[in-house]
Amino acid sequence: MAQDDVIKRQTIIINYLRTGGKSFEDIQNHLEIESEIQSADLRISQRTFQRDITAIRRIYGIDIVFNRTKKVYEIDFEDTNPNTDRLMDSFALFNALNVGKQMEKFIQFEDKKTQGVHFILDIITAIKNSNIIELYHKKYDEDNSKTYLLMPLMIKEYRYRWYLVAKEKNSDKIKTFGLDRILKLDILNEKYEYPKDFDAQNYFNDFYGVITLDNVKTENIVLSFTSFQGKYIKSLPMHHSQKILSDNDKELRISLKLKPTIDFIMDLQYFGECVKVIKPLWLAEKIKNNFKKAVDNYK
């Protein structure tokens, strides 16, 4: 069997099991149907399936186990890397597009493209090997690019864009750089010591988006959304700190604990009349004044 068919089969098995536990017969039947759809022989024996389970664990970091009580195979989500879901979503989309090459006119993507992705591997390599990088970066509001010697600390995705968080060499200041604005990146032979007091997993915990400001304090924020808008807020929380205070046919009231930077304020304004800031009062006044200025622009 061709290697691309093996990869395709393993991807199909993973996506099928993501929907819940399945018996081996269920998996066989599903692969039989997919074989017809994709014009490929994706059928397997129990022995081949066991080899696939081993390969899937090694390559994708996904552990497929047999539930003896239910007599089904299922994904052990507790031992699965949370980032694997993103990887498998990409595989599923890629597979769907391959199947539907003749259906491209019925598939519409966002015009926005994630830029700077090709720098990610170099940055991860530099972090892994503790190498300083030389970065040529150009901001949107500046005419000329600048060169930085950086100790890379982490990368973060936010709204179709990737960002590098790094500390300048011989400085304690941490900065964030948009990968889409990087003109050139070189990994140097010079080494650095990763700061022991930097926690990549929790660095953005109190922030909304990627803007980090020391002069903004963490606030306990309470928002009231219309019942209809609240359904979207529940399905896609605004922040990891989001808690539901009340949920009825009139409103969804939530609390957030974060530093309200411009990213957050702009998002609140996006919701318009569908949201009301209950507290803090200064934030409610800030948004009210912003809307007044917007109205004045049309006078």
BELSUL-V925787 format. One record per pair of residues at least 24 apart in sequence whose ideal C-beta (glycine too) atoms are under 8 Angstrom apart, sorted by the first residue. I is the first residue (numbers start at 1). GAP is how many residues later the second one is. If there is no record, write none. Layout:
I/GAP
I/GAP
//
This chain:
1/40
5/35
5/36
5/37
6/46
8/30
8/32
8/34
8/87
9/33
9/35
9/43
10/42
10/45
10/46
10/49
10/50
11/77
11/80
11/81
11/84
12/30
12/83
13/36
13/39
13/43
13/51
14/42
14/46
14/48
14/50
14/61
14/74
14/77
15/73
15/76
15/77
15/80
17/47
17/56
17/57
17/58
18/57
18/70
20/54
21/46
21/49
21/51
21/52
21/53
22/50
22/51
22/52
23/48
23/49
23/50
24/25
24/49
26/46
27/46
37/62
38/60
38/61
60/24
60/27
60/28
62/26
110/50
112/48
113/47
114/46
114/47
114/48
115/46
115/64
115/65
116/45
116/46
116/62
116/63
116/64
116/65
116/66
117/45
117/62
119/43
119/45
119/60
119/63
119/66
120/35
120/42
120/59
122/63
122/65
123/29
123/32
123/41
123/62
124/31
125/62
126/26
126/61
127/25
127/26
127/27
127/67
130/61
130/62
130/63
130/64
131/56
131/57
131/58
131/59
131/60
131/61
132/37
132/56
132/58
132/59
132/60
133/33
133/52
133/53
133/54
133/55
134/51
134/52
134/54
135/29
135/31
135/42
135/47
135/49
135/50
136/46
136/47
136/48
136/49
137/40
137/44
137/45
137/46
138/43
138/45
139/42
140/41
145/38
148/27
148/29
149/39
150/25
150/27
151/41
151/43
151/44
153/41
153/42
153/45
153/47
153/50
154/46
154/49
155/24
156/48
156/54
158/51
158/52
159/50
163/47
165/35
165/38
167/28
167/31
174/24
174/38
176/34
176/35
176/36
205/35
205/36
206/51
206/52
206/53
207/51
207/52
207/54
208/30
208/31
208/50
208/51
208/52
208/53
208/55
208/56
208/59
209/52
209/54
209/55
210/53
211/50
211/51
211/52
212/49
213/46
213/48
216/43
216/44
216/45
217/42
218/39
218/40
218/41
219/38
219/39
219/40
219/41
219/61
219/64
220/35
220/36
220/37
220/59
220/60
221/34
221/35
221/36
221/37
221/39
221/56
221/58
221/59
221/62
222/31
222/32
222/33
222/34
222/55
222/56
222/57
223/30
223/31
223/32
223/33
223/45
223/52
223/53
223/54
223/55
224/27
224/28
224/29
224/51
224/52
224/54
225/26
225/27
225/28
225/29
225/46
225/49
225/50
226/25
226/26
226/48
226/49
227/24
227/25
228/46
229/42
229/45
229/46
238/29
253/25
265/25
//
